């Protein structure tokens, strides 16, 4: 068994089901989800330490000064970043760590952490993806069109990932991702 846990980046377009796949994976006690930090205020029912680690600007900038993030950025006046400390702790315990991040974030993480495994969750088709987005009932027509345009861009670069897994049936997709993780655990 490897001494350090794996670093696993999971991406895919909105509506592909990556969040649901990740929720299933983290039921395994040896897999943890990296939670990003932000200076923006919580929205709705968001909870500190669940959706994000909510920090003050001063706290965030203190961590920047201490080199406490793998990466961070400012967006619309707020900071967002991937904290190092919990990830390094979990890895030292032999636990695998998942980063559920967007395509552009994956490129950055692969640069920063070249040993990470990247998995792209692909919808079965654009038609099914659009149906899933519409089925949420939470987005306007304009937002759905923007998400579909973005999805086409993201699907075009799926080949950059180490693995591409089609999420046609959730159970099969989760099983395939678990197999990828297990195979990579034995490589070290």
N, C-alpha and C positions, 0 to 999 in steps of 0.2 A: 504494500500500500504506500502511496506517495505521502510525504511528510507535509507538504504544503497543499492547500486546497486549490482547485482550478479557478480560473477567472473566466466567466462565461458572459459574453455580450449577446443579448437577444434583441433583435429589431424586427421591424416590419411595418407596413402601412397601417394607419388607423383602420380598425375594423377587421384586421387579419386574425385577431384573437390572441395576440402575444401576451396581453395582460392576464387572460384566463389561463394560458399555458403556464405562465410564471407562477400564478396562484397554486396550480397543481404541483409544480416542481418543488416549491418551498414547503410543502407538507412533509418532505423528507427532512429529518432533523439534521442531516449533514449538508444541507443547502441553505444558504442565507441570501436575502435580497439586499443589495446596496441601496440605501435610501439617500437621495440627493438632499442637499441643504439649500435653503433659499432665504432671502430677506423679505420676500413678499408676504403679505398677510394671508392667513388661512382663508379658504373660500368654503362657504357652506358648512358641511359637516367634516371637513378635513381635520385630522388630528396630528399633533406633533409626534414625530417618530413613526407615523404610519404612511401617509402620502409623501411627506417631506419632513426634514428637520427644519423647523422654523427658527431662524436666528435673527438677532438685531444686526444692523449694518456694522456696528462696532465689533460684535462677536465674529462675524464673517471676515471682516478685514483683519482681525487678530489671527484667525486661522490662515489667512493668505500669508501674513507675515511669518508665520511658523511653518510654512510649506505644508499645510494640512490638507491640501486638496490635490487629487490627481489632475483635475482640470476644473476650471471655473470660467464663467462668462457673465457679462452684464447684459440684461435684456429688459427693455422698457423700464429702465431705472432700478431694477432689482438684480441682485446677484443670484446665480445658480451654480452649484458645484458638487463634485463627487468627493466626499471626505475619505481620507486615507485610513484613519485610525481604526474604525470598526472592520474594514476590509482586511487590514493587516492582522488584526487580532483573530478574526475567523480563520484566515488562511493558516496562521501559526497553529491553530487547533486542528488543522486538517480538513476544515470545512470548505466546500466550494461556494463561490460567491457569484451571484447573477447580477448583471447590470441590465436593466430594461431601459434602453435608450434609443433615440432616433438615429437614423442613418448617418447624419453628419457627426453625431456624437460617437458612433462606432468607429469612424475613421480616426478620430482623435484618440480614442481609447486604445486602438490597435497601435498607434504611434507611441503612446505613453507606456503601454503594457504589451509589448510584442508577443508575449507568450499566451495571450488570451485567446479563447476559442470564440469565433463569431458564428451565430446561427440566425438566419433570416427566416422569419415565419411568413410564408406566402399564402395568400388566399387561393382557393381553387380556380377562380376566374374573376375578372373585373365585375361581371354581372352579379356574382354572389357577394363580392365585396360591397358593391353599391346597395344591394338588398340588406346586408347586415347593417350598414350605416343608417339606412332609412328605418330599419327595424328598431333601432335605438329610440327613435322618436324624440331625440334631444337636440337635433341640429336643423338649422334652416336649410332651404334649398341652396342658398348661396354657399353656405359652409360645406354642404355635401359636394357641390361642384369643385370647391377648392381642395377638399380632401381627396377626391377622385383624381384631380390633376396632379396633386402631390404624390399619390399612390403610383401613378404611371411613371413618374420620375424615379421613385424609390425602387420599383420593380426592375427598372432598367439597369440598376447597379447591384442587384442581388448577387450577381456572379462574383462580386468582390468578397463575399462571405466564405468562410470555410465550409459551411453547410447551408443548404436551403431545404426547408421542410414545409410541405404543403399541409395547411390546416383545413382539410376537408371534413374530417371527423375528429373531434377533440381528443378522444381517447387514443386514437392511432397517432396523432401528432405528438401528444405528450409521451407516449411510449417510444416513439422514434427519437425524441430529444433526450429521453433518459438513456437510450442505447448509445447515443453520441457521447453523452457525459461519461457513461461507464467505460466506453472504449478509450476515451482520452485519459481516464484515471489510470489505466493499465500501461499507458505509453511511457510514463516517467520512471 
